[in-house]
Amino acid sequence: MSVQISASDVNKLRQQTGAGMMDCKKALVEANGDFEAAIDYLRKKGAKVAASRQDRESNEGVIIAKASADKKSGIVVEVNCETDFVAKNADFVAFAESIADVAIANQPASLEALKALEIDGRPIAELLIDQTGKIGEKIEVSKYEAVQAEEVIAYIHGNYRLGVLVGLSAAGEGVEEAGKDVAMQIAAMNPVAIDKDGVDTKTIERELEIAKEQIRAEGKPEEMVEKIAQGKLNKFYKESTLLNQEFVKDSSKNIAQFLDSVAKGLTVSAFKRVQLGA
């Protein structure tokens, strides 16, 4: 004997799961009206949808950056979907915020560790599959970064398109405001490292090689190539390392000088910049 499925049962399951009306009705029929079994059926269907979309590009989404209440740590996560339409959906943004909240509360060591953490008793990795089934797009957490410092500032730029964390060497009066200015600088200028000591050898070698080729192309004598190339490398450091960059709000100072003017010896101990799809 088949179980009668009422419209209110279908609606109740829809409210609980976010799945479509026809999917909910079919799930209840398959489960003979058993709600738990119907939810399992929909989750399995979601898993199938997720599996069938693994080859899809999910380059849209949101970046959420948050600092802890004591400002001693911060996280940034990138939660992806396939379309701009979904990325702008309030429920999707709220889901991404919930992942960021769990990250800031637990400070996982890696992206995999983050996905293993639970929201309302269920691992984030499972919830991503559920969301894929519910929304019909590949939903993924693709990036996770964390910073610990004496004062951490989190900044989100351009409608969740870019997130920045800045770790400063000290807390105190004016430090948070200065940190926001530095975060905006990082968003705009995309430095490769804090200072020249932080630039990896590969980047330095590449910059020198490009500089030498340019100098030779200009017909400069070989004995001058090395010296001019070093000058170009110093220009690269000035433009591309945070502390040496001109402060966007006051070009008479670089970032190191600006921070020192806020509090003697104040500097950046770490930063992370995550841009959507980059």
Disulfide bonds with the S-S distance in Angstrom:
none
